[in-house]
Amino acid sequence: MDLDFPQPGPDGSAISRRLTRRIRTEIRERGWIGFERFMERALYEPELGYYNNGSVKFGPRGDFITAPELSPVLAGALAARLAEVLRPLDDPVVLEVGAGTGRLAVDLSRALRALDIRARYRILDRSPELQSRQRQRCAAAGVEARWLDEFPAEPFDGAIIANEVLDAFPATCFVKRAGEVRPLGVGWAERRFAWVKGPADADLSRRIASLEARLGRGLADGYRSEVSRGLPSWMQRIAAALHRGAAFILDYGLPEAEYYHPQRAHGTLICHYRHRAHDDPFLFPGLQDISAWVDFSACARAAREAGLTVAGFTTQGQFLVEAGTMPAAQIRPEAANLAAVRALKTLILPGEMGERFKLLVLSRGMALEPPPGRDFRARL
Ligand SMILES: C[S@@+](CC[C@H](N)C(=O)[O-])C[C@H]1O[C@@H](n2cnc3c(N)ncnc32)[C@H](O)[C@@H]1O
């Protein structure tokens, strides 16, 4: 990919050099690190990783924009769905995982209040830096919330929300060559990080063999892709945290048959640096976002194994249109300007975020109608 990347300033360069040195040391000591380890350190290394180093990430001055940052429309649609879950519950909790700048926390709390729903708002985010931004934003907006260090030990009644969190889970990359599955990891060549093939990994080979059995076809020679090995244990934690209620998981992703489609032979890894989307995870370590698309079939399987019910699966576009985001009420006269309309189009149109982003609803201890919009559970 030939993109024109703006150079980072001196502070950013210094952070990136320090992080690079640390990761290189680990590679030198171990001879090899898997890609998930590289991604873990590039994103979450204390003080230096992308989510911990103080750089602006969201919005025009950052690297990417998310649905809650674009417009309060997603918060409004989610609040309407959450109302159905929360109304029958005594003293419900809303737990948002990975709250970014706190924008959704503020908009969702307001939208719930407007629907006369009282819920205790909790946030769990692994980035201390973003936690402090969330605290500032919630305090400024008069939104009461509490921050957790881990999932609550006691199961609660309520809802869990995670928007664009699963794509940030460290991904295990692999390649299939001459019938053998090998993990892809990171080495050092020509003064920068470089892809290297790692030693055979029995767990990974088993996972890909079961994937191929489910697909009813083998992956072609040279096929590269990713799996999220952290996903099943995260689902177990979601299931253990929910006594009665639902989880709403939104992200860019696909059902397994499309995720591992023969034509998607280079995987789904995607990096964002100053609003340029590209596929080089080794560019400016610590200064760019690295993510992988979400395999929603794997999510659904892990959720069922953890004891949750898959209550719905649809696209963000379908969800927002059917949730009634189009009526003029959502775009208030004073806000009925070009920017609000443009944001709505970005959220809904199939060529923008409307189809790439999906909503998976998981429930426990309550019967839930699938979310409005077409229900695509049969594709999972
Ligand atoms: C791409 S941002 C999305 C932020 C926000 N939800 C939004 O849509 O604007 C990912 C967020 O998830 C957090 N995060 C990543 N992995 C996490 C994990 N395992 N547990 C909790 N938070 C996590 C990051 O710190 C960050 O706040």
The ligand as a Gaussian input file, in Angstrom:
#p B3LYP/6-31G(d) Opt

LIG

0 1
 C      -11.333000       1.554000      19.577000
 S      -11.581000       2.100000      21.214000
 C      -13.357000       2.263000      21.241000
 C      -13.805000       3.262000      22.276000
 C      -15.313000       3.510000      22.383000
 N      -16.062000       2.337000      22.716000
 C      -15.862000       4.130000      21.107000
 O      -16.597000       3.450000      20.401000
 O      -15.541000       5.291000      20.828000
 C      -11.261000       0.663000      22.189000
 C      -11.464000       0.883000      23.682000
 O      -11.457000      -0.398000      24.342000
 C      -10.544000      -0.381000      25.424000
 N      -10.145000      -1.786000      25.600000
 C       -9.454000      -2.567000      24.753000
 N       -9.357000      -3.821000      25.223000
 C      -10.060000      -3.852000      26.382000
 C      -10.340000      -4.877000      27.339000
 N       -9.896000      -6.112000      27.179000
 N      -11.084000      -4.542000      28.412000
 C      -11.531000      -3.270000      28.595000
 N      -11.279000      -2.267000      27.727000
 C      -10.560000      -2.555000      26.636000
 C       -9.499000       0.626000      25.004000
 O       -8.765000       1.124000      26.086000
 C      -10.395000       1.700000      24.361000
 O      -11.007000       2.515000      25.326000

